[in-house]
């Protein structure tokens, strides 16, 4: 397969600006860009699914540029349903620096900031040099704008399309960028950039989009317990990421393998068959977790995530260090520790509804403290019994856990 055919097989191509792009991608040698706005201080797994395409294209002989939009981030890309809240220039600059360092570390590609070329354009130059190339009817017909018309859209967000088009034109003029790649929700902005470059420079440039990675119900992929899965290990630990992938939907795990890993077609097809025959073994899920975590954080982080997961599954939490237990904080119920009776702790951690129920669980041997079964109703918990003086891990039954943090 050429790179175009591989991207097709992986489901990574949705919209294409010109049929000739198939041949151009397979031939190699294009300079392209893909971007994101610095709305947060870390990339998340949704960005990862998009940005991985830059590595696939680089391996096929193309030159990637990653754009982090310090200027467009101050404006806000129109959402389908509501106006984005404004963030301060200080926040945008902080986020840009964080994302630039993260992207360079993970991908090693050149990172640019559109604030550098947009900040000095005054309003008259913006209207004369760029605004005059855009017909309002053309802009109104773009999907993301059309969907907002009934609720209303401010001129600020309406103008976002022109700024992103300006990026494509500028990067073509200064860095010979001839291709923009983005998620499918950016198609209108890509075609606007293609039009602006053609009108201002008389040059033909290209674009294609990728489908957004979603769960089976169509909601955005990349959230667990209502929170984003971040690429920064301090915000989402490798253990949490492992849990996220290992619990992915069976019906979607093969799609995730295609989007998020560099496993070959043959390897993925083999895992697809295993997922059909023995889904309970979760071999496809484990392969997904291994590939993503080792790419982002290394083999040691993956091994540690597996160790923590297996210790919790087996109940052998006394084999874990306090630092390893800390990685589970966002995944397990957490209560600040003090001196408790065991029954009080179970109630405080929502592992029991009443003292009577708590005592019954304890008497029946259903409660473990730091991996040890406790049947004494009079047992007490305090900091001196915590692992390294920091955590007590409570378990009720086979799967219900909670943490006391001291």
CORGIGI-V152033 format. One record per helix or strand of 2 or more residues. SS is the DSSP state (helix for helix, strand for strand). FROM is the first residue (numbers start at 0). LEN is the number of residues. If there is no record, write none. Layout:
ss->[SS;SS]
from->[FROM;FROM]
len->[LEN;LEN]
This chain:
ss->[helix;helix;strand;helix;strand;helix;helix;strand;helix;helix;helix;helix;helix;helix;helix;strand;helix;strand;strand;strand;helix;helix;helix;helix;helix;helix;helix;helix;strand;strand;helix;helix;strand;strand;strand;helix;strand;strand]
from->[2;20;30;44;62;71;88;109;114;122;130;135;142;154;159;178;183;205;222;226;237;252;264;278;282;298;316;321;332;339;341;354;366;371;379;382;390;399]
len->[7;7;7;15;7;4;19;3;4;7;3;5;4;4;16;5;18;5;2;2;9;8;13;3;15;16;3;5;4;2;7;9;3;2;2;3;6;6]
